[in-house]
């Protein structure tokens, strides 16, 4: 499974960014997807997740600002980030979980999001 994340960059506080993650090598429609992030000096944390059936989960600090979505036809998962804050600055990672004799996690290379104040 290969994951290619894109869309990171520099944005001012209050701005928006849209991250995308393209997956290959898996049956995307039955793969759970998620976005995580890791800020300097901090542990990696869940941002948002979407299961193969469309169930959503968000970290509390992202609710109402971030929206995760998936396009099974394009094997992509997106993260729309609005009202960005400097504390959202982090490397954002895409994760795929494929269930075959148990869960198997795959990670993509991260994409850097920098929010300036």
N, CA, C and O atoms as a printed pandas DataFrame, in Angstrom:
     atom_number atom_name residue_name chain_id  residue_number  x_coord  y_coord  z_coord
0              1         N          UNK        A               1    0.850   -1.184    0.000
1              2        CA          UNK        A               1    0.000    0.000    0.000
2              3         C          UNK        A               1    0.889    1.237    0.000
3              4         O          UNK        A               1    1.814    1.356    0.804
4              5         N          UNK        A               2    0.597    2.141   -0.901
5              6        CA          UNK        A               2    1.355    3.388   -0.952
6              7         C          UNK        A               2    0.412    4.562   -0.823
7              8         O          UNK        A               2   -0.666    4.597   -1.417
8              9         N          UNK        A               3    0.846    5.517   -0.033
9             10        CA          UNK        A               3    0.047    6.701    0.222
10            11         C          UNK        A               3    0.864    7.934   -0.118
11            12         O          UNK        A               3    2.013    8.071    0.303
12            13         N          UNK        A               4    0.265    8.817   -0.877
13            14        CA          UNK        A               4    0.949   10.042   -1.276
14            15         C          UNK        A               4    0.125   11.230   -0.833
15            16         O          UNK        A               4   -0.952   11.491   -1.370
16            17         N          UNK        A               5    0.644   11.955    0.162
17            18        CA          UNK        A               5   -0.058   13.115    0.677
18            19         C          UNK        A               5    0.420   14.380   -0.015
19            20         O          UNK        A               5    1.585   14.485   -0.401
20            21         N          UNK        A               6   -0.474   15.327   -0.167
21            22        CA          UNK        A               6   -0.133   16.602   -0.789
22            23         C          UNK        A               6   -1.045   17.687   -0.248
23            24         O          UNK        A               6   -2.050   17.410    0.407
24            25         N          UNK        A               7   -0.673   18.932   -0.535
25            26        CA          UNK        A               7   -1.532   20.052   -0.183
26            27         C          UNK        A               7   -1.039   20.897    0.969
27            28         O          UNK        A               7   -1.639   21.927    1.277
28            29         N          UNK        A               8    0.043   20.487    1.614
29            30        CA          UNK        A               8    0.553   21.286    2.709
30            31         C          UNK        A               8    1.169   22.584    2.220
31            32         O          UNK        A               8    1.363   22.787    1.021
32            33         N          UNK        A               9    1.470   23.453    3.161
33            34        CA          UNK        A               9    2.078   24.721    2.798
34            35         C          UNK        A               9    2.006   25.720    3.926
35            36         O          UNK        A               9    1.715   25.378    5.072
36            37         N          UNK        A              10    2.278   26.956    3.578
37            38        CA          UNK        A              10    2.261   28.053    4.542
38            39         C          UNK        A              10    0.986   28.857    4.365
39            40         O          UNK        A              10    0.628   29.245    3.253
40            41         N          UNK        A              11    0.307   29.101    5.476
41            42        CA          UNK        A              11   -0.936   29.864    5.430
42            43         C          UNK        A              11   -1.018   30.747    6.665
43            44         O          UNK        A              11   -0.474   30.409    7.716
44            45         N          UNK        A              12   -1.686   31.856    6.539
45            46        CA          UNK        A              12   -1.866   32.741    7.683
46            47         C          UNK        A              12   -2.978   32.226    8.587
47            48         O          UNK        A              12   -3.880   31.518    8.139
48            49         N          UNK        A              13   -2.904   32.583    9.840
49            50        CA          UNK        A              13   -3.952   32.210   10.786
50            51         C          UNK        A              13   -5.312   32.676   10.263
51            52         O          UNK        A              13   -5.453   33.789    9.757
52            53         N          UNK        A              14   -6.298   31.807   10.397
53            54        CA          UNK        A              14   -7.623   32.083    9.879
54            55         C          UNK        A              14   -7.846   31.581    8.476
55            56         O          UNK        A              14   -8.975   31.565    7.985
56            57         N          UNK        A              15   -6.775   31.171    7.827
57            58        CA          UNK        A              15   -6.878   30.690    6.453
58            59         C          UNK        A              15   -7.265   29.236    6.365
59            60         O          UNK        A              15   -7.574   28.594    7.369
60            61         N          UNK        A              16   -7.244   28.720    5.137
61            62        CA          UNK        A              16   -7.667   27.354    4.865
62            63         C          UNK        A              16   -6.641   26.633    4.004
63            64         O          UNK        A              16   -5.910   27.239    3.220
64            65         N          UNK        A              17   -6.618   25.327    4.177
65            66        CA          UNK        A              17   -5.828   24.449    3.323
66            67         C          UNK        A              17   -6.614   23.163    3.110
67            68         O          UNK        A              17   -7.440   22.776    3.937
68            69         N          UNK        A              18   -6.344   22.517    1.998
69            70        CA          UNK        A              18   -6.970   21.225    1.708
70            71         C          UNK        A              18   -5.873   20.209    1.433
71            72         O          UNK        A              18   -5.096   20.356    0.489
72            73         N          UNK        A              19   -5.820   19.190    2.259
73            74        CA          UNK        A              19   -4.849   18.117    2.072
74            75         C          UNK        A              19   -5.520   16.963    1.341
75            76         O          UNK        A              19   -6.708   16.693    1.522
76            77         N          UNK        A              20   -4.738   16.297    0.519
77            78        CA          UNK        A              20   -5.223   15.114   -0.178
78            79         C          UNK        A              20   -4.235   13.978    0.006
79            80         O          UNK        A              20   -3.032   14.198    0.147
80            81         N          UNK        A              21   -4.754   12.770    0.004
81            82        CA          UNK        A              21   -3.913   11.583    0.116
82            83         C          UNK        A              21   -4.418   10.570   -0.890
83            84         O          UNK        A              21   -5.560   10.116   -0.824
84            85         N          UNK        A              22   -3.553   10.228   -1.814
85            86        CA          UNK        A              22   -3.899    9.244   -2.839
86            87         C          UNK        A              22   -3.343    7.888   -2.447
87            88         O          UNK        A              22   -2.164    7.762   -2.117
88            89         N          UNK        A              23   -4.190    6.884   -2.485
89            90        CA          UNK        A              23   -3.790    5.533   -2.092
90            91         C          UNK        A              23   -3.705    4.624   -3.302
91            92         O          UNK        A              23   -4.472    4.750   -4.257
92            93         N          UNK        A              24   -2.765    3.719   -3.238
93            94        CA          UNK        A              24   -2.651    2.691   -4.274
94            95         C          UNK        A              24   -2.206    1.388   -3.627
95            96         O          UNK        A              24   -1.607    1.385   -2.551
96            97         N          UNK        A              25   -2.504    0.295   -4.289
97            98        CA          UNK        A              25   -2.094   -1.000   -3.768
98            99         C          UNK        A              25   -3.033   -1.581   -2.737
99           100         O          UNK        A              25   -2.687   -2.546   -2.057
100          101         N          UNK        A              26   -4.212   -1.008   -2.613
101          102        CA          UNK        A              26   -5.195   -1.544   -1.684
102          103         C          UNK        A              26   -6.569   -1.433   -2.311
103          104         O          UNK        A              26   -6.783   -0.682   -3.263
104          105         N          UNK        A              27   -7.491   -2.193   -1.760
105          106        CA          UNK        A              27   -8.880   -2.031   -2.197
106          107         C          UNK        A              27   -9.441   -0.882   -1.375
107          108         O          UNK        A              27   -9.924   -1.067   -0.258
108          109         N          UNK        A              28   -9.364    0.298   -1.954
109          110        CA          UNK        A              28   -9.608    1.521   -1.193
110          111         C          UNK        A              28  -10.983    1.534   -0.548
111          112         O          UNK        A              28  -11.140    2.027    0.569
112          113         N          UNK        A              29  -11.970    1.000   -1.233
113          114        CA          UNK        A              29  -13.344    1.108   -0.739
114          115         C          UNK        A              29  -13.556    0.364    0.566
115          116         O          UNK        A              29  -14.531    0.629    1.270
116          117         N          UNK        A              30  -12.669   -0.560    0.905
117          118        CA          UNK        A              30  -12.820   -1.285    2.165
118          119         C          UNK        A              30  -11.658   -0.983    3.111
119          120         O          UNK        A              30  -11.333   -1.772    3.998
120          121         N          UNK        A              31  -11.054    0.158    2.900
121          122        CA          UNK        A              31   -9.926    0.574    3.736
122          123         C          UNK        A              31  -10.324    1.788    4.556
123          124         O          UNK        A              31  -10.833    2.772    4.018
124          125         N          UNK        A              32  -10.091    1.715    5.859
125          126        CA          UNK        A              32  -10.320    2.879    6.712
126          127         C          UNK        A              32   -9.158    3.861    6.517
127          128         O          UNK        A              32   -8.009    3.452    6.350
128          129         N          UNK        A              33   -9.469    5.135    6.541
129          130        CA          UNK        A              33   -8.451    6.162    6.314
130          131         C          UNK        A              33   -8.462    7.173    7.459
131          132         O          UNK        A              33   -9.482    7.387    8.114
132          133         N          UNK        A              34   -7.320    7.777    7.678
133          134        CA          UNK        A              34   -7.226    8.760    8.758
134          135         C          UNK        A              34   -6.107    9.738    8.473
135          136         O          UNK        A              34   -5.181    9.461    7.710
136          137         N          UNK        A              35   -6.220   10.884    9.107
137          138        CA          UNK        A              35   -5.160   11.892    9.116
138          139         C          UNK        A              35   -4.665   12.028   10.549
139          140         O          UNK        A              35   -5.452   12.107   11.492
140          141         N          UNK        A              36   -3.353   12.053   10.689
141          142        CA          UNK        A              36   -2.702   12.316   11.960
142          143         C          UNK        A              36   -1.784   13.517   11.753
143          144         O          UNK        A              36   -1.499   13.921   10.626
144          145         N          UNK        A              37   -1.337   14.068   12.858
145          146        CA          UNK        A              37   -0.356   15.131   12.756
146          147         C          UNK        A              37    0.648   15.043   13.894
147          148         O          UNK        A              37    0.368   14.493   14.959
148          149         N          UNK        A              38    1.808   15.592   13.640
149          150        CA          UNK        A              38    2.845   15.614   14.668
150          151         C          UNK        A              38    3.535   16.968   14.636
151          152         O          UNK        A              38    4.179   17.346   13.657
152          153         N          UNK        A              39    3.378   17.676   15.734
153          154        CA          UNK        A              39    4.029   18.974   15.881
154          155         C          UNK        A              39    5.412   18.761   16.492
155          156         O          UNK        A              39    5.661   17.737   17.128
156          157         N          UNK        A              40    6.306   19.722   16.300
157          158        CA          UNK        A              40    7.656   19.581   16.856
158          159         C          UNK        A              40    7.627   19.331   18.356
159          160         O          UNK        A              40    6.979   20.065   19.103
160          161         N          UNK        A              41    8.321   18.307   18.785
161          162        CA          UNK        A              41    8.412   18.008   20.201
162          163         C          UNK        A              41    7.186   17.356   20.806
163          164         O          UNK        A              41    7.110   17.173   22.021
164          165         N          UNK        A              42    6.221   17.001   19.959
165          166        CA          UNK        A              42    4.986   16.394   20.462
166          167         C          UNK        A              42    4.764   15.036   19.833
167          168         O          UNK        A              42    5.370   14.687   18.821
168          169         N          UNK        A              43    3.881   14.282   20.460
169          170        CA          UNK        A              43    3.537   12.971   19.913
170          171         C          UNK        A              43    2.581   13.112   18.743
171          172         O          UNK        A              43    1.862   14.103   18.614
172          173         N          UNK        A              44    2.595   12.108   17.907
173          174        CA          UNK        A              44    1.652   12.091   16.801
174          175         C          UNK        A              44    0.238   11.916   17.361
175          176         O          UNK        A              44    0.016   11.124   18.276
176          177         N          UNK        A              45   -0.714   12.671   16.796
177          178        CA          UNK        A              45   -2.078   12.604   17.295
178          179         C          UNK        A              45   -3.062   12.469   16.154
179          180         O          UNK        A              45   -2.801   12.896   15.029
180          181         N          UNK        A              46   -4.201   11.865   16.463
181          182        CA          UNK        A              46   -5.260   11.723   15.475
182          183         C          UNK        A              46   -5.893   13.075   15.189
183          184         O          UNK        A              46   -6.193   13.839   16.107
184          185         N          UNK        A              47   -6.091   13.361   13.919
185          186        CA          UNK        A              47   -6.803   14.568   13.508
186          187         C          UNK        A              47   -8.243   14.199   13.160
187          188         O          UNK        A              47   -9.191   14.753   13.717
188          189         N          UNK        A              48   -8.391   13.263   12.239
189          190        CA          UNK        A              48   -9.722   12.846   11.792
190          191         C          UNK        A              48   -9.606   11.489   11.116
191          192         O          UNK        A              48   -8.559   11.126   10.580
192          193         N          UNK        A              49  -10.710   10.750   11.153
193          194        CA          UNK        A              49  -10.731    9.431   10.536
194          195         C          UNK        A              49  -12.059    9.202    9.844
195          196         O          UNK        A              49  -13.088    9.756   10.232
196          197         N          UNK        A              50  -12.016    8.382    8.819
197          198        CA          UNK        A              50  -13.240    7.999    8.126
198          199         C          UNK        A              50  -13.125    6.521    7.768
199          200         O          UNK        A              50  -12.163    6.093    7.131
200          201         N          UNK        A              51  -14.124    5.752    8.190
201          202        CA          UNK        A              51  -14.088    4.329    7.910
202          203         C          UNK        A              51  -14.549    4.053    6.481
203          204         O          UNK        A              51  -14.997    4.953    5.772
204          205         N          UNK        A              52  -14.430    2.800    6.080
205          206        CA          UNK        A              52  -14.859    2.428    4.743
206          207         C          UNK        A              52  -16.359    2.631    4.564
207          208         O          UNK        A              52  -16.833    2.828    3.446
208          209         N          UNK        A              53  -17.101    2.582    5.662
209          210        CA          UNK        A              53  -18.554    2.772    5.583
210          211         C          UNK        A              53  -18.956    4.226    5.772
211          212         O          UNK        A              53  -20.140    4.556    5.714
212          213         N          UNK        A              54  -17.972    5.103    6.001
213          214        CA          UNK        A              54  -18.265    6.530    6.087
214          215         C          UNK        A              54  -18.410    7.082    7.486
215          216         O          UNK        A              54  -18.746    8.255    7.647
216          217         N          UNK        A              55  -18.169    6.279    8.496
217          218        CA          UNK        A              55  -18.227    6.772    9.866
218          219         C          UNK        A              55  -17.074    7.733   10.116
219          220         O          UNK        A              55  -15.923    7.451    9.784
220          221         N          UNK        A              56  -17.410    8.875   10.708
221          222        CA          UNK        A              56  -16.422    9.924   10.925
222          223         C          UNK        A              56  -16.017   10.008   12.393
223          224         O          UNK        A              56  -16.787    9.697   13.302
224          225         N          UNK        A              57  -14.772   10.443   12.579
225          226        CA          UNK        A              57  -14.276   10.707   13.930
226          227         C          UNK        A              57  -13.320   11.878   13.842
227          228         O          UNK        A              57  -12.476   11.943   12.948
228          229         N          UNK        A              58  -13.462   12.811   14.788
229          230        CA          UNK        A              58  -12.590   13.979   14.835
230          231         C          UNK        A              58  -12.016   14.152   16.233
231          232         O          UNK        A              58  -12.662   13.835   17.232
232          233         N          UNK        A              59  -10.794   14.661   16.282
233          234        CA          UNK        A              59  -10.267   15.111   17.556
234          235         C          UNK        A              59  -11.056   16.335   17.990
235          236         O          UNK        A              59  -11.499   17.123   17.154
236          237         N          UNK        A              60  -11.229   16.495   19.279
237          238        CA          UNK        A              60  -12.082   17.577   19.779
238          239         C          UNK        A              60  -11.646   18.951   19.281
239          240         O          UNK        A              60  -12.489   19.788   18.959
240          241         N          UNK        A              61  -10.359   19.188   19.217
241          242        CA          UNK        A              61   -9.876   20.518   18.846
242          243         C          UNK        A              61  -10.077   20.825   17.361
243          244         O          UNK        A              61   -9.918   21.970   16.938
244          245         N          UNK        A              62  -10.423   19.811   16.572
245          246        CA          UNK        A              62  -10.617   19.997   15.136
246          247         C          UNK        A              62  -12.097   20.048   14.749
247          248         O          UNK        A              62  -12.433   20.442   13.632
248          249         N          UNK        A              63  -12.971   19.654   15.660
249          250        CA          UNK        A              63  -14.398   19.631   15.333
250          251         C          UNK        A              63  -14.881   21.019   14.947
251          252         O          UNK        A              63  -14.598   22.008   15.624
252          253         N          UNK        A              64  -15.614   21.069   13.847
253          254        CA          UNK        A              64  -16.153   22.332   13.374
254          255         C          UNK        A              64  -15.203   23.118   12.487
255          256         O          UNK        A              64  -15.617   24.064   11.817
256          257         N          UNK        A              65  -13.934   22.734   12.477
257          258        CA          UNK        A              65  -12.959   23.441   11.637
258          259         C          UNK        A              65  -12.440   22.564   10.509
259          260         O          UNK        A              65  -12.185   23.047    9.406
260          261         N          UNK        A              66  -12.286   21.275   10.789
261          262        CA          UNK        A              66  -11.734   20.346    9.804
262          263         C          UNK        A              66  -12.822   19.393    9.322
263          264         O          UNK        A              66  -13.717   19.019   10.081
264          265         N          UNK        A              67  -12.736   19.008    8.060
265          266        CA          UNK        A              67  -13.677   18.051    7.484
266          267         C          UNK        A              67  -12.908   17.005    6.687
267          268         O          UNK        A              67  -12.145   17.331    5.778
268          269         N          UNK        A              68  -13.122   15.756    7.041
269          270        CA          UNK        A              68  -12.502   14.661    6.304
270          271         C          UNK        A              68  -13.525   14.075    5.346
271          272         O          UNK        A              68  -14.708   13.967    5.668
272          273         N          UNK        A              69  -13.057   13.702    4.175
273          274        CA          UNK        A              69  -13.947   13.093    3.187
274          275         C          UNK        A              69  -13.138   12.114    2.352
275          276         O          UNK        A              69  -11.907   12.156    2.333
276          277         N          UNK        A              70  -13.840   11.244    1.671
277          278        CA          UNK        A              70  -13.154   10.275    0.827
278          279         C          UNK        A              70  -13.857   10.169   -0.518
279          280         O          UNK        A              70  -15.067   10.364   -0.629
280          281         N          UNK        A              71  -13.074    9.859   -1.523
281          282        CA          UNK        A              71  -13.593    9.636   -2.858
282          283         C          UNK        A              71  -13.113    8.256   -3.280
283          284         O          UNK        A              71  -11.970    8.087   -3.705
284          285         N          UNK        A              72  -13.990    7.279   -3.160
285          286        CA          UNK        A              72  -13.590    5.904   -3.454
286          287         C          UNK        A              72  -13.248    5.707   -4.930
287          288         O          UNK        A              72  -12.406    4.875   -5.268
288          289         N          UNK        A              73  -13.892    6.461   -5.797
289          290        CA          UNK        A              73  -13.607    6.330   -7.230
290          291         C          UNK        A              73  -12.182    6.765   -7.553
291          292         O          UNK        A              73  -11.560    6.243   -8.479
292          293         N          UNK        A              74  -11.670    7.726   -6.783
293          294        CA          UNK        A              74  -10.317    8.235   -7.024
294          295         C          UNK        A              74   -9.306    7.706   -6.006
295          296         O          UNK        A              74   -8.125    8.049   -6.057
296          297         N          UNK        A              75   -9.783    6.865   -5.081
297          298        CA          UNK        A              75   -8.909    6.324   -4.025
298          299         C          UNK        A              75   -8.168    7.431   -3.287
299          300         O          UNK        A              75   -6.961    7.349   -3.059
300          301         N          UNK        A              76   -8.909    8.460   -2.921
301          302        CA          UNK        A              76   -8.302    9.575   -2.202
302          303         C          UNK        A              76   -9.094    9.896   -0.946
303          304         O          UNK        A              76  -10.301    9.666   -0.868
304          305         N          UNK        A              77   -8.394   10.421    0.014
305          306        CA          UNK        A              77   -9.018   10.962    1.210
306          307         C          UNK        A              77   -8.536   12.393    1.343
307          308         O          UNK        A              77   -7.361   12.693    1.134
308          309         N          UNK        A              78   -9.461   13.268    1.694
309          310        CA          UNK        A              78   -9.153   14.692    1.776
310          311         C          UNK        A              78   -9.383   15.216    3.182
311          312         O          UNK        A              78  -10.178   14.672    3.948
312          313         N          UNK        A              79   -8.675   16.273    3.497
313          314        CA          UNK        A              79   -8.873   16.951    4.775
314          315         C          UNK        A              79   -8.968   18.442    4.490
315          316         O          UNK        A              79   -7.975   19.085    4.147
316          317         N          UNK        A              80  -10.154   18.977    4.632
317          318        CA          UNK        A              80  -10.371   20.412    4.475
318          319         C          UNK        A              80  -10.169   21.056    5.836
319          320         O          UNK        A              80  -10.843   20.711    6.806
320          321         N          UNK        A              81   -9.234   21.994    5.896
321          322        CA          UNK        A              81   -8.903   22.630    7.160
322          323         C          UNK        A              81   -9.224   24.116    7.051
323          324         O          UNK        A              81   -8.647   24.827    6.229
324          325         N          UNK        A              82  -10.138   24.572    7.879
325          326        CA          UNK        A              82  -10.540   25.971    7.896
326          327         C          UNK        A              82  -10.196   26.599    9.244
327          328         O          UNK        A              82   -9.930   25.903   10.224
328          329         N          UNK        A              83  -10.208   27.905    9.267
329          330        CA          UNK        A              83   -9.935   28.644   10.512
330          331         C          UNK        A              83   -8.662   28.135   11.180
331          332         O          UNK        A              83   -8.642   27.849   12.377
332          333         N          UNK        A              84   -7.625   28.032   10.398
333          334        CA          UNK        A              84   -6.377   27.479   10.913
334          335         C          UNK        A              84   -5.750   28.381   11.962
335          336         O          UNK        A              84   -5.849   29.607   11.903
336          337         N          UNK        A              85   -5.105   27.739   12.919
337          338        CA          UNK        A              85   -4.457   28.432   14.023
338          339         C          UNK        A              85   -2.968   28.085   14.015
339          340         O          UNK        A              85   -2.574   27.050   13.479
340          341         N          UNK        A              86   -2.153   28.937   14.600
341          342        CA          UNK        A              86   -0.720   28.604   14.661
342          343         C          UNK        A              86   -0.452   27.244   15.308
343          344         O          UNK        A              86    0.513   26.567   14.953
344          345         N          UNK        A              87   -1.291   26.849   16.244
345          346        CA          UNK        A              87   -1.090   25.553   16.909
346          347         C          UNK        A              87   -1.446   24.373   16.022
347          348         O          UNK        A              87   -1.234   23.224   16.408
348          349         N          UNK        A              88   -1.977   24.636   14.852
349          350        CA          UNK        A              88   -2.218   23.565   13.877
350          351         C          UNK        A              88   -0.957   23.244   13.066
351          352         O          UNK        A              88   -0.938   22.306   12.270
352          353         N          UNK        A              89    0.082   24.034   13.282
353          354        CA          UNK        A              89    1.337   23.783   12.586
354          355         C          UNK        A              89    1.882   22.412   12.954
355          356         O          UNK        A              89    2.076   22.109   14.131
356          357         N          UNK        A              90    2.127   21.586   11.944
357          358        CA          UNK        A              90    2.572   20.216   12.174
358          359         C          UNK        A              90    2.835   19.554   10.829
359          360         O          UNK        A              90    2.507   20.090    9.771
360          361         N          UNK        A              91    3.427   18.393   10.905
361          362        CA          UNK        A              91    3.481   17.520    9.741
362          363         C          UNK        A              91    2.252   16.629    9.791
363          364         O          UNK        A              91    1.995   15.972   10.800
364          365         N          UNK        A              92    1.507   16.609    8.721
365          366        CA          UNK        A              92    0.269   15.835    8.647
366          367         C          UNK        A              92    0.520   14.549    7.856
367          368         O          UNK        A              92    1.091   14.562    6.766
368          369         N          UNK        A              93    0.074   13.444    8.445
369          370        CA          UNK        A              93    0.288   12.129    7.861
370          371         C          UNK        A              93   -1.038   11.462    7.532
371          372         O          UNK        A              93   -2.024   11.601    8.257
372          373         N          UNK        A              94   -1.036   10.750    6.443
373          374        CA          UNK        A              94   -2.179    9.958    6.034
374          375         C          UNK        A              94   -1.940    8.505    6.448
375          376         O          UNK        A              94   -0.837    7.984    6.281
376          377         N          UNK        A              95   -2.970    7.855    6.986
377          378        CA          UNK        A              95   -2.864    6.452    7.385
378          379         C          UNK        A              95   -4.002    5.648    6.776
379          380         O          UNK        A              95   -5.154    6.081    6.741
380          381         N          UNK        A              96   -3.643    4.476    6.302
381          382        CA          UNK        A              96   -4.639    3.538    5.783
382          383         C          UNK        A              96   -4.634    2.298    6.661
383          384         O          UNK        A              96   -3.575    1.805    7.047
384          385         N          UNK        A              97   -5.812    1.802    6.971
385          386        CA          UNK        A              97   -5.945    0.563    7.734
386          387         C          UNK        A              97   -6.739   -0.421    6.898
387          388         O          UNK        A              97   -7.916   -0.213    6.602
388          389         N          UNK        A              98   -6.067   -1.490    6.530
389          390        CA          UNK        A              98   -6.676   -2.513    5.694
390          391         C          UNK        A              98   -6.853   -3.767    6.533
391          392         O          UNK        A              98   -5.930   -4.226    7.206
392          393         N          UNK        A              99   -8.067   -4.307    6.476
393          394        CA          UNK        A              99   -8.387   -5.454    7.310
394          395         C          UNK        A              99   -8.291   -6.733    6.482
395          396         O          UNK        A              99   -9.083   -6.975    5.571
396          397         N          UNK        A             100   -7.299   -7.537    6.832
397          398        CA          UNK        A             100   -7.112   -8.850    6.215
398          399         C          UNK        A             100   -6.411   -9.720    7.236
399          400         O          UNK        A             100   -5.211   -9.568    7.465
400          401         N          UNK        A             101   -7.145  -10.629    7.849
401          402        CA          UNK        A             101   -6.605  -11.409    8.969
402          403         C          UNK        A             101   -6.095  -10.461   10.042
403          404         O          UNK        A             101   -5.015  -10.653   10.601
404          405         N          UNK        A             102   -6.881   -9.448   10.316
405          406        CA          UNK        A             102   -6.502   -8.453   11.309
406          407         C          UNK        A             102   -6.178   -7.128   10.625
407          408         O          UNK        A             102   -6.041   -7.070    9.403
408          409         N          UNK        A             103   -6.056   -6.067   11.418
409          410        CA          UNK        A             103   -5.776   -4.741   10.844
410          411         C          UNK        A             103   -4.312   -4.574   10.461
411          412         O          UNK        A             103   -3.411   -5.006   11.179
412          413         N          UNK        A             104   -4.100   -3.947    9.329
413          414        CA          UNK        A             104   -2.750   -3.621    8.874
414          415         C          UNK        A             104   -2.697   -2.134    8.587
415          416         O          UNK        A             104   -3.458   -1.629    7.760
416          417         N          UNK        A             105   -1.805   -1.430    9.264
417          418        CA          UNK        A             105   -1.679    0.016    9.098
418          419         C          UNK        A             105   -0.553    0.364    8.133
419          420         O          UNK        A             105    0.516   -0.247    8.144
420          421         N          UNK        A             106   -0.824    1.361    7.301
421          422        CA          UNK        A             106    0.166    1.874    6.366
422          423         C          UNK        A             106    0.190    3.386    6.490
423          424         O          UNK        A             106   -0.850    4.033    6.609
424          425         N          UNK        A             107    1.388    3.933    6.461
425          426        CA          UNK        A             107    1.555    5.373    6.616
426          427         C          UNK        A             107    2.177    5.974    5.365
427          428         O          UNK        A             107    3.029    5.367    4.716
428          429         N          UNK        A             108    1.732    7.172    5.047
429          430        CA          UNK        A             108    2.364    7.920    3.974
430          431         C          UNK        A             108    3.404    8.862    4.535
431          432         O          UNK        A             108    3.490    9.064    5.746
432          433         N          UNK        A             109    4.189    9.433    3.648
433          434        CA          UNK        A             109    5.097   10.493    4.054
434          435         C          UNK        A             109    4.255   11.718    4.392
435          436         O          UNK        A             109    3.215   11.952    3.776
436          437         N          UNK        A             110    4.694   12.473    5.342
437          438        CA          UNK        A             110    3.907   13.605    5.785
438          439         C          UNK        A             110    3.995   14.794    4.859
439          440         O          UNK        A             110    4.861   14.887    3.989
440          441         N          UNK        A             111    3.069   15.694    5.083
441          442        CA          UNK        A             111    3.087   16.979    4.385
442          443         C          UNK        A             111    3.034   18.076    5.440
443          444         O          UNK        A             111    2.216   18.029    6.359
444          445         N          UNK        A             112    3.906   19.053    5.301
445          446        CA          UNK        A             112    4.052   20.084    6.331
446          447         C          UNK        A             112    3.030   21.192    6.161
447          448         O          UNK        A             112    2.861   21.751    5.077
448          449         N          UNK        A             113    2.358   21.492    7.251
449          450        CA          UNK        A             113    1.440   22.629    7.311
450          451         C          UNK        A             113    2.001   23.624    8.318
451          452         O          UNK        A             113    2.246   23.285    9.476
452          453         N          UNK        A             114    2.197   24.837    7.864
453          454        CA          UNK        A             114    2.709   25.901    8.735
454          455         C          UNK        A             114    1.703   27.031    8.751
455          456         O          UNK        A             114    1.348   27.576    7.706
456          457         N          UNK        A             115    1.248   27.380    9.940
457          458        CA          UNK        A             115    0.276   28.459   10.094
458          459         C          UNK        A             115    0.962   29.609   10.812
459          460         O          UNK        A             115    1.398   29.472   11.955
460          461         N          UNK        A             116    1.050   30.724   10.141
461          462        CA          UNK        A             116    1.713   31.883   10.725
462          463         C          UNK        A             116    0.700   32.781   11.435
463          464         O          UNK        A             116   -0.460   32.877   11.034
464          465         N          UNK        A             117    1.158   33.421   12.478
465          466        CA          UNK        A             117    0.257   34.298   13.262
466          467         C          UNK        A             117    0.245   35.712   12.711
467          468         O          UNK        A             117   -0.452   36.576   13.243
